[in-house]
Amino acid sequence: MIIFGTKIYLYRLAIVTLVCRHCGNPAAHTLTKRVTKFTLFFVPLFPFSTGYATQCTFCGMEQEVTKEWAEQLQEQAAVAPGSEAYGQSQQPYQHPGI
């Protein structure tokens, strides 16, 4: 019997201040990278899907963004004074609902 499946890893890339499209408030948005990896016998082998998203900390709305826009937001967070920019070297956190 071969056991295979997928596992999702979430990486927090940056926290940036944006105006939310849903609630209209200027609030902090968390930029995350979602990587889905193929697993064989519960061992993650290779990624086969990658996506980026921002989530408003005020209303909770999540919006998918392109890789290019995610890179621009990371650069913006790195140069903004007092910003909290996080690199990909951090350990991924597992979302409790996934």
Backbone as a chain_set.jsonl record, in Angstrom:
{"seq": "MIIFGTKIYLYRLAIVTLVCRHCGNPAAHTLTKRVTKFTLFFVPLFPFSTGYATQCTFCGMEQEVTKEWAEQLQEQAAVAPGSEAYGQSQQPYQHPGI", "coords": {"N": [[0.836, -1.168, 0.0], [0.628, 2.143, -0.933], [1.049, 5.261, 0.478], [0.029, 8.447, -0.179], [-0.209, 12.036, -0.607], [-0.996, 15.481, 0.085], [0.476, 18.443, 1.545], [0.094, 21.557, 3.078], [2.002, 24.451, 3.372], [2.407, 27.495, 5.087], [3.857, 30.65, 4.764], [4.756, 33.563, 6.396], [5.371, 36.521, 4.921], [5.522, 39.371, 5.029], [4.315, 42.33, 6.754], [2.222, 44.803, 5.844], [0.91, 48.154, 5.464], [-2.128, 48.857, 4.072], [-4.961, 50.101, 2.173], [-7.97, 48.589, 2.691], [-9.857, 46.706, 0.368], [-12.354, 45.764, 0.931], [-13.454, 46.704, 3.479], [-12.541, 49.32, 3.496], [-10.839, 50.548, 5.278], [-7.698, 51.906, 6.333], [-5.431, 49.622, 7.087], [-3.303, 47.172, 8.693], [-1.981, 44.609, 6.671], [-1.422, 41.196, 6.247], [0.997, 39.557, 4.424], [1.148, 36.536, 2.837], [2.623, 33.423, 1.817], [1.624, 30.558, 0.183], [2.441, 27.243, -0.016], [1.986, 24.239, -1.594], [2.797, 20.936, -1.113], [3.684, 17.766, -2.489], [3.3, 14.665, -0.891], [4.794, 11.626, 0.154], [4.31, 8.781, 1.91], [3.964, 10.455, 4.114], [6.105, 12.196, 3.943], [7.226, 15.235, 2.831], [7.876, 15.879, -0.553], [8.139, 17.446, -3.056], [7.317, 20.778, -4.156], [4.211, 21.614, -5.713], [2.401, 23.579, -6.127], [2.063, 27.056, -5.744], [1.092, 29.999, -4.116], [0.103, 33.413, -3.444], [-1.131, 35.709, -0.971], [-2.967, 38.399, 0.571], [-4.122, 39.477, 3.763], [-6.513, 41.3, 5.471], [-6.144, 42.8, 8.618], [-8.115, 44.048, 9.965], [-10.812, 43.517, 9.042], [-10.568, 40.911, 8.127], [-10.704, 40.013, 5.514], [-9.488, 38.104, 2.81], [-7.289, 38.242, 0.044], [-6.195, 37.032, -3.019], [-3.03, 37.487, -4.571], [-0.732, 38.384, -7.218], [2.528, 36.976, -7.958], [4.383, 38.937, -8.647], [3.251, 41.269, -7.546], [3.332, 40.575, -4.868], [6.091, 40.488, -4.444], [6.679, 43.212, -4.798], [5.284, 44.291, -2.607], [6.759, 43.152, -0.533], [9.233, 44.431, -0.887], [8.406, 47.052, -0.38], [7.722, 46.837, 2.325], [10.202, 46.299, 3.395], [11.659, 48.659, 3.109], [10.147, 50.562, 4.41], [9.963, 52.681, 7.236], [10.027, 51.41, 10.532], [8.681, 49.112, 9.912], [7.502, 45.7, 9.885], [9.16, 43.314, 8.567], [9.347, 40.077, 7.359], [11.474, 37.401, 6.663], [11.828, 34.557, 4.406], [13.187, 32.662, 5.733], [12.164, 31.95, 8.124], [10.466, 29.475, 10.113], [7.807, 27.603, 8.69], [4.333, 28.06, 9.474], [1.623, 26.064, 10.501], [-1.608, 26.224, 9.347], [-4.469, 26.146, 11.363], [-6.907, 25.253, 10.279], [-6.357, 23.711, 8.093]], "CA": [[0.0, 0.0, 0.0], [1.377, 3.395, -1.021], [0.317, 6.375, 1.071], [0.474, 9.724, -0.725], [-1.151, 13.127, -0.384], [-0.436, 16.83, 0.012], [0.567, 19.207, 2.773], [0.182, 22.98, 2.781], [2.853, 25.25, 4.244], [2.165, 28.932, 4.987], [4.986, 31.476, 5.169], [4.438, 34.978, 6.54], [6.443, 37.241, 4.248], [5.613, 40.758, 5.481], [3.11, 43.006, 7.206], [2.222, 46.126, 5.209], [-0.299, 48.932, 5.658], [-2.849, 49.104, 2.827], [-6.382, 50.379, 2.317], [-8.692, 47.36, 2.384], [-10.878, 46.817, -0.686], [-13.649, 45.345, 1.462], [-13.964, 47.589, 4.533], [-12.12, 50.687, 3.227], [-9.99, 51.065, 6.352], [-6.249, 51.717, 6.201], [-5.078, 48.678, 8.152], [-2.195, 46.258, 8.412], [-2.313, 43.414, 5.901], [-0.395, 40.169, 6.306], [1.315, 38.945, 3.136], [1.536, 35.145, 3.052], [2.919, 32.557, 0.676], [1.095, 29.219, 0.427], [3.12, 26.249, -0.844], [1.416, 22.901, -1.469], [3.811, 19.939, -1.454], [3.3, 16.37, -2.636], [3.911, 13.838, 0.146], [4.798, 10.175, -0.014], [4.501, 8.238, 3.254], [3.977, 11.617, 5.004], [7.344, 12.947, 3.745], [7.047, 16.174, 1.723], [8.91, 15.662, -1.56], [8.368, 18.587, -3.933], [6.159, 21.664, -4.264], [3.565, 21.618, -7.022], [1.533, 24.738, -6.217], [2.466, 28.185, -4.926], [0.194, 31.147, -4.245], [0.339, 34.53, -2.531], [-2.371, 36.356, -0.565], [-2.934, 39.377, 1.655], [-5.302, 39.394, 4.614], [-6.736, 42.498, 6.274], [-6.228, 42.486, 10.046], [-9.284, 44.726, 10.527], [-12.056, 42.788, 8.733], [-10.26, 39.51, 7.874], [-10.837, 39.634, 4.106], [-8.255, 37.61, 2.179], [-7.277, 38.472, -1.393], [-5.047, 36.452, -3.7], [-2.255, 38.456, -5.345], [0.261, 37.771, -8.099], [3.884, 36.885, -7.422], [5.031, 40.229, -8.854], [2.73, 42.214, -6.565], [3.837, 40.13, -3.572], [7.479, 40.942, -4.358], [6.651, 44.66, -4.599], [4.879, 44.541, -1.226], [7.891, 42.8, 0.323], [10.202, 45.524, -0.996], [7.821, 48.194, 0.303], [7.812, 46.585, 3.764], [11.608, 46.308, 3.804], [12.178, 50.022, 3.14], [9.301, 51.415, 5.242], [10.471, 52.788, 8.605], [9.203, 50.79, 11.563], [7.887, 48.001, 9.387], [7.864, 44.355, 10.326], [9.35, 42.467, 7.392], [9.777, 38.737, 7.733], [12.067, 36.654, 5.563], [11.355, 33.195, 4.227], [13.989, 31.735, 6.515], [11.399, 31.526, 9.286], [9.78, 28.19, 9.992], [6.416, 27.765, 8.286], [3.345, 27.71, 10.484], [0.528, 25.259, 9.954], [-2.907, 26.82, 9.593], [-5.242, 25.129, 12.09], [-8.046, 24.747, 9.537], [-5.932, 22.992, 6.891]], "C": [[0.89, 1.244, 0.0], [0.504, 4.519, -0.472], [0.889, 7.67, 0.51], [-0.597, 10.769, -0.47], [-0.468, 14.458, -0.57], [-0.378, 17.438, 1.402], [0.782, 20.657, 2.394], [1.034, 23.663, 3.839], [2.539, 26.719, 3.999], [3.376, 29.667, 5.528], [4.518, 32.918, 5.268], [5.618, 35.769, 5.99], [6.613, 38.656, 4.778], [4.276, 41.204, 6.045], [3.199, 44.425, 6.667], [0.889, 46.822, 5.489], [-0.887, 49.279, 4.299], [-4.278, 49.512, 3.15], [-7.126, 49.137, 1.835], [-9.756, 47.609, 1.334], [-12.278, 46.515, -0.145], [-14.218, 46.362, 2.453], [-13.557, 49.045, 4.346], [-11.247, 51.309, 4.293], [-8.518, 50.903, 6.009], [-5.767, 50.856, 7.373], [-3.878, 47.845, 7.73], [-2.724, 45.039, 7.662], [-1.133, 42.454, 6.001], [-0.23, 39.556, 4.924], [1.824, 37.54, 3.401], [1.786, 34.435, 1.731], [2.436, 31.159, 1.05], [1.743, 28.255, -0.554], [2.495, 24.883, -0.555], [2.45, 21.895, -1.968], [3.198, 18.547, -1.542], [4.021, 15.559, -1.568], [3.777, 12.36, -0.206], [5.19, 9.578, 1.326], [4.742, 9.364, 4.256], [5.278, 12.419, 4.942], [7.132, 13.903, 2.575], [8.204, 16.061, 0.739], [9.168, 16.89, -2.425], [7.113, 19.469, -3.97], [5.541, 21.573, -5.653], [2.588, 22.772, -7.177], [2.018, 25.812, -5.26], [1.513, 29.34, -5.177], [0.506, 32.181, -3.182], [-0.996, 35.176, -2.206], [-2.077, 37.405, 0.494], [-4.215, 39.221, 2.454], [-5.36, 40.633, 5.493], [-6.871, 42.096, 7.741], [-7.441, 43.146, 10.696], [-10.558, 43.902, 10.297], [-11.817, 41.308, 8.414], [-10.374, 39.077, 6.424], [-9.48, 39.219, 3.538], [-8.383, 37.769, 0.673], [-6.02, 37.839, -1.978], [-4.374, 37.522, -4.548], [-1.256, 37.695, -6.211], [1.627, 37.766, -7.42], [4.592, 38.238, -7.535], [4.562, 41.246, -7.815], [3.221, 41.856, -5.166], [5.287, 40.579, -3.383], [7.548, 42.446, -4.136], [6.258, 45.006, -3.17], [5.997, 44.206, -0.248], [8.944, 43.899, 0.297], [9.701, 46.757, -0.255], [7.95, 48.033, 1.819], [9.248, 46.669, 4.249], [12.148, 47.732, 3.922], [11.357, 50.945, 4.016], [9.855, 51.473, 6.659], [9.492, 52.185, 9.604], [8.369, 49.632, 11.077], [8.379, 46.688, 9.961], [7.967, 43.481, 9.094], [9.913, 41.132, 7.852], [10.328, 38.039, 6.512], [11.526, 35.244, 5.489], [12.157, 32.193, 5.041], [13.262, 31.279, 7.771], [10.76, 30.174, 9.031], [8.344, 28.427, 9.571], [5.496, 27.423, 9.447], [2.185, 27.005, 9.807], [-0.78, 25.93, 10.332], [-3.8, 25.786, 10.268], [-6.404, 24.536, 11.301], [-7.655, 23.914, 8.327], [-5.365, 21.642, 7.265]], "O": [[1.79, 1.377, 0.83], [-0.635, 4.703, -0.903], [2.07, 7.968, 0.689], [-1.742, 10.441, -0.158], [0.522, 14.562, -1.294], [-1.083, 17.011, 2.316], [1.564, 20.959, 1.491], [0.823, 23.485, 5.039], [2.416, 27.15, 2.852], [3.869, 29.357, 6.612], [3.939, 33.444, 4.317], [6.726, 35.7, 6.522], [7.744, 39.106, 4.962], [3.248, 40.557, 5.849], [4.132, 45.162, 6.987], [-0.128, 46.169, 5.72], [-0.232, 49.915, 3.474], [-4.754, 49.298, 4.265], [-6.934, 48.69, 0.705], [-10.476, 48.605, 1.397], [-13.274, 46.967, -0.711], [-15.344, 46.828, 2.282], [-14.152, 49.929, 4.963], [-10.943, 52.5, 4.215], [-8.122, 49.877, 5.455], [-5.707, 51.321, 8.511], [-3.494, 47.823, 6.561], [-3.786, 44.509, 7.988], [0.02, 42.859, 5.855], [-1.199, 39.092, 4.323], [2.817, 37.36, 4.106], [1.242, 34.795, 0.687], [2.794, 30.634, 2.104], [1.62, 28.415, -1.768], [2.479, 24.429, 0.589], [2.922, 21.987, -3.102], [2.308, 18.196, -0.768], [5.22, 15.739, -1.357], [2.782, 11.921, -0.783], [6.284, 9.839, 1.825], [5.602, 9.258, 5.132], [5.522, 13.247, 5.819], [6.887, 13.461, 1.452], [9.369, 16.136, 1.129], [10.311, 17.338, -2.52], [5.993, 18.976, -3.834], [6.253, 21.467, -6.651], [2.001, 22.938, -8.246], [2.346, 25.527, -4.108], [1.166, 29.626, -6.322], [1.097, 31.869, -2.148], [-1.896, 35.201, -3.045], [-1.084, 37.324, 1.217], [-5.264, 38.88, 1.907], [-4.392, 40.976, 6.172], [-7.614, 41.172, 8.074], [-7.767, 42.847, 11.845], [-11.297, 43.622, 11.241], [-12.765, 40.522, 8.427], [-10.166, 37.904, 6.115], [-8.467, 39.886, 3.751], [-9.427, 37.478, 0.09], [-4.913, 38.079, -1.495], [-5.039, 38.355, -5.165], [-0.972, 36.522, -5.972], [1.846, 38.466, -6.431], [5.317, 38.638, -6.624], [5.369, 41.996, -7.266], [3.498, 42.748, -4.364], [5.67, 41.0, -2.292], [8.386, 42.916, -3.367], [6.834, 45.918, -2.577], [6.169, 44.896, 0.756], [9.488, 44.262, 1.339], [10.475, 47.433, 0.421], [8.255, 48.999, 2.518], [9.495, 47.066, 5.387], [13.015, 47.987, 4.758], [11.828, 52.034, 4.346], [10.185, 50.436, 7.233], [8.285, 52.418, 9.531], [7.438, 49.21, 11.762], [9.503, 46.575, 10.451], [6.957, 42.958, 8.622], [10.851, 41.083, 8.647], [9.721, 38.078, 5.442], [10.843, 34.785, 6.405], [11.843, 31.003, 5.043], [13.69, 30.324, 8.419], [10.541, 29.777, 7.886], [7.716, 29.369, 10.052], [5.834, 26.6, 10.299], [1.822, 27.321, 8.674], [-1.034, 26.177, 11.511], [-3.883, 24.653, 9.795], [-6.851, 23.432, 11.61], [-8.532, 23.449, 7.598], [-4.95, 20.883, 6.39]]}, "num_chains": 1, "name": "protein.A"}
